[in-house]
């Protein structure tokens, strides 16, 4: 299915040459009559857009083509997203090997939204939209997204505080100079229902004014899961002015609302590696698996999210060498959810009869509520310039960024109680008693203000050698306040239930830098070596500080530090239609807070390491055959500090040792296309927290997908997607204690109709 294609570039030399060639052909007879002269040969060259392969990353901080960028970058373009029928960021991440939502959460707490892990570390706080950090536990829909850049390696120089192993940047659709409309309807098993519409209108061709609106509405169940529901709608508007001129204005607004029934997962009872949590009841080890479609929460559970984002951008070309870009953004995300979770430990798992599992029950005693608001206000100013000094060509980008981010969370009483569920036949419609949600005075408030300055320079010494360097300085200040209810254990001198206030502050400077030396054997290839750093200060990922001596969020500790070393090569093959990339890297994360077993105090002596290899192929083998494939190998380890996996292996949790992804499509004949892919994820080791009897890991798995599309006419396209073609049963995510897991989606069939006019 094809949507509106953005015309992001002005008329090219190739297009001008085509026009000249046509004019020359029309004038040939007249010219021959006028004079008998030999005419010079007219060579016509044109380059069509590659539907899978991108030439550059979307961020203005990446001034060079991908082939000349000394860093592993996976770009997922709109065509690939559409062919796969991907609707959310998590689904699109299938195209980045070793990147995914592998972690279900801590004990009773369940991750919602895009809980992405990359190269063994949580990257959820390093997701950006059009270069601006996007906080909040929202499942990001792709109805208004043109391109996704998965930037692997340290992102500290690009974006300041960040996850140790990279970031993700989503690029929004923009208005363009083409009148076009498309509407897409899709339905499928699991009560899947979705409609999207995309309309672009040229308002004033002379002044380069255009307006674009994208809308989405979805009300879908989740294939293979009872009760769980994803209901959301959204609208995105984009206004552009001055397209094709030296000064361009862009105004974007996005509004999304979600009203879902969240998924707390199913018990791991009966999975490989499971054993009884109770030595007195060894028969539990032989218990059968539960039906993966079972729902152990309440049908009254909810997950309500509202997102508003207003972005204004101005671009001005002083000349063909100097450009100014200013971006301002205000964004607000609110989330309010109530989730019934569980832990199938000794106390919560009742087995009245050892021989009759039909009467076994599981307590649903963890009623988790979250009421949270995230806000961001930012302004970024970038100045890009090209100049030559001392015989060296420089491509410079300097900028400043002012950002204020805030997160507020409130606590509640009256979450109610729910009777224990039958282990094999849970009833989600059981009555909830005592449900009366009232704020209880508990709260957390965290905010971070940041002033940043940065400069990047690509120095081209000659056609073969380039040096890329960048440095960023951030001045941050985090304020945190909270109030918690005292317990007999936490504060025996106060009456139980007394509100105990906390106020903490953390501030300082972060200096990050990166450099890469690049050699070009040919104009379409490169080999490089690069080094980069990144830092995450206390509270940098969630605005929460802690006075606990064991917490890395304690302001007394220094920022976590990351160093990344990478060697790689990139080749644009088949007349630059197919990109091949290969890289080996080492990532060291230091300043981890660990406990000394001699004095039992906590010190920043912990260190973790990831050694890896990544291979990628993206683009067109010929005009009919497209491919996107990637392979990742990771060897993870704890260099200093205690083991972090449940089975004691010296590895990192939620970091598959090997991962592979492939998608390919072929235009069989005009209007008919077939495609398919394969995904492999190696075993996932879970974290350790002292849980007894639960699986220490999930098994590796392969999943096959297929697609076919047919153009009925120039206005109507049909597309059929079958995900998990062989109906493979697998574990998609597992929580830290191993009590719960998210079943992989079984065979899912979706039929889509796209209408263009």
Order of alpha helices (4+ residues) and beta strands (2+ residues): alpha-beta-alpha-alpha-beta-beta-beta-beta-beta-beta-alpha-beta-beta-beta-beta-beta-beta-beta-beta-beta-beta-beta-beta-beta-beta-beta-beta-beta-beta-beta-beta-beta-beta-beta-beta-beta-beta-beta-beta-beta-beta-beta
